[in-house]
Amino acid sequence: MTKLQVWLADMRAIDEEELFSTTLIIEKLVDRRNELGLTQADVDDLLNTTYGLCGKWEAGIRTPHASSLGRWIDCLACTIDLIPLEDLDD
C-alpha cells in the first residue's frame, strides 16, 4: 500500500467535522493567550474587533474566518506549522 493509499484510508475514517475542526488550534491559541497574560478583551482590542468576539471564538460559539484566524495568530506572536502526515509517524 502506498503512502497516498494509507492517507486516503485514514481520511475516510475521520469524521468530516473532526477533519475541519478548528478546536485544537483554538485550544493552542487560548494557551498562548494565557502564557502572554492577555485577557479575551485584550485580544479583542489588539484585533480591533467587537468586544466579546475572542470569547465567542474560544467558546466555540463562532468560528473565525481564515483572515481573522491569521490576525489572531499574529497578535499572539506565534505560528501554525503544517506538517506532512507521513512525518507524524516519526
C-alpha positions as CSV (number, residue, x, y, z in Angstrom):
1,M,0.0,0.0,0.0
2,T,1.4,3.4,-1.0
3,K,1.6,6.4,1.4
4,L,-1.2,8.0,-0.5
5,Q,-3.5,4.9,-0.2
6,V,-2.8,4.9,3.6
7,W,-3.6,8.6,3.9
8,L,-6.8,8.1,1.9
9,A,-7.9,5.2,4.2
10,D,-7.1,7.3,7.2
11,M,-9.1,10.2,5.9
12,R,-12.2,8.0,5.3
13,A,-12.0,7.0,8.9
14,I,-12.0,10.6,10.2
15,D,-15.4,12.3,10.7
16,E,-15.7,15.3,8.3
17,E,-16.4,17.7,11.2
18,E,-13.3,16.5,13.1
19,L,-11.2,16.9,10.0
20,F,-12.1,20.5,9.5
21,S,-12.5,21.4,13.2
22,T,-10.5,24.4,14.5
23,T,-10.9,23.2,18.1
24,L,-7.3,22.1,18.5
25,I,-6.0,25.3,17.0
26,I,-8.2,27.4,19.2
27,E,-7.1,25.4,22.3
28,K,-3.5,26.2,21.5
29,L,-4.3,29.9,21.0
30,V,-6.1,30.0,24.4
31,D,-3.0,28.5,25.9
32,R,-0.8,31.1,24.2
33,R,-3.0,34.0,25.2
34,N,-2.8,32.8,28.8
35,E,1.0,32.4,28.5
36,L,1.2,36.1,27.4
37,G,-1.1,37.2,30.3
38,L,-3.7,38.6,28.0
39,T,-7.4,38.6,28.5
40,Q,-10.0,38.0,25.8
41,A,-10.8,41.7,25.9
42,D,-7.1,42.4,25.3
43,V,-7.2,40.2,22.2
44,D,-10.4,42.0,21.0
45,D,-8.6,45.3,21.4
46,L,-5.5,44.1,19.6
47,L,-7.6,42.8,16.7
48,N,-9.8,45.9,16.7
49,T,-12.9,43.7,16.8
50,T,-16.2,43.7,18.5
51,Y,-16.0,43.2,22.3
52,G,-16.6,39.6,23.2
53,L,-15.6,38.1,19.8
54,C,-12.5,36.4,21.1
55,G,-14.6,34.8,23.8
56,K,-17.1,33.5,21.3
57,W,-14.3,32.0,19.2
58,E,-12.8,30.4,22.3
59,A,-16.2,29.0,23.5
60,G,-17.0,27.6,20.0
61,I,-20.0,29.9,19.6
62,R,-18.5,31.4,16.5
63,T,-15.7,30.2,14.1
64,P,-13.2,32.7,13.0
65,H,-12.8,33.3,9.2
66,A,-9.4,32.4,7.9
67,S,-8.3,36.1,7.7
68,S,-9.4,36.6,11.4
69,L,-7.6,33.4,12.4
70,G,-4.4,34.7,10.8
71,R,-4.7,38.0,12.6
72,W,-5.3,36.3,15.9
73,I,-2.3,34.1,15.4
74,D,-0.2,37.2,14.5
75,C,-1.3,39.2,17.6
76,L,-0.3,36.3,19.8
77,A,3.2,36.3,18.2
78,C,3.0,32.6,17.1
79,T,2.7,30.5,14.0
80,I,0.9,27.4,12.9
81,D,3.0,24.8,11.2
82,L,1.9,22.4,8.5
83,I,3.4,19.0,9.0
84,P,3.0,16.4,6.3
85,L,1.1,13.4,7.6
86,E,3.9,11.0,6.8
87,D,6.1,12.9,9.2
88,L,3.7,12.4,12.1
89,D,4.7,8.8,12.5
90,D,8.3,9.7,13.4
